[in-house]
Amino acid sequence: MTKNIVNTALVLLGTGSLLTGCDVEQPDPGCFVQESPHWAVKYDQVEAPRNAAGDACDTVAPPAEMLGVYRYIDLENGTAKLALRPQGLASRGPADQTTDQSEQTALGDLATDRDADDFCGAPSFPEARVNVASPANQIVYQYANVRVYSAPSAPGTQLTGELTYTNNGCTSKYVINAIWPAVGCDPESDAPADNCGPGSGLNPDFAATCITTAQCAIFAGEKNCCVPTNQVPSFK
């Protein structure tokens, strides 16, 4: 995925990276978001797919996929934006000649302060979409109530929210839970480093599970990635 964000008149600056995992006391990060094209997001269906007529249909979101997550600051107004770019749009974006590139990324207002539960909220987003040329089809991601967990112990490395997904006129709804970084795994291995445990590259305090689906491939040929085991925040 590429960092392809709407062209606006805002002066936008991305936050820098911050690695976690140290046991020392960390400063308050505020509403920090780990910026990366390599988050792993899991979709748990909460409403079965139906078409515009209300009839049952078959097209659903993948069990998991890669997600690009970025935070932008408007220095002039002191506000922030959260950008979400799922693999399902990013992989098709270059072939979409009819949709403005800004519509391929969901961009919503992000809180600048954490709430009492250490979440930074981004309650609403416009629809993000691509138009697939052959066969002709529009794929739409509508995010809502996204919350980034930004506690000092794990600043901006887990998020949750809601997704309404439409593909081929078939719409279904999901709870999303995502972690950074996206790491590969082996569901057949008992070694923690190979199966989302210590040594895998994840925060060792995260509760994560290995899932198999082609859409969560981090590198070509892989089909496995680690996703949150529990509702975010997902800790052991």
DAQUI-V382567 format. One line per field, one symbol per residue. psi: psi as a letter, one per 30 degrees, with the letter a starting at -180 (. if undefined). burial: # if it has 24 or more other C-alpha atoms within 12 Angstrom, else .. A space follows every 10 residues. Layout:
# DAQUI-V382567
psi->???
burial->???
This chain:
# DAQUI-V382567
psi->kljjlkjlfk jkklllljka flflklljfb ikkjkkfilk kkjjkfklkl affglkafkl llellkkkkk kkkjeefgll kkkkjlefee ffeffjgfkk ffffkkjlkk lfklafggkj kifkklkkll jkejlkkkkk kjllhkkkkh lffijhgkll akkkkkkhgk klklkkkllk lkklljffkf keffhgakff flkffkjlkk kjkefgkelk flgklklkel kkkjl.
burial->######.... .#.##..#.# ........## ########## ####....#. .........# ########## ###......# ########## ###..#.... ########## ####...### ########## ##.....### ########## ########## ########## ########## ######.... ...####..# ########## ###.####.. ..######## #####.
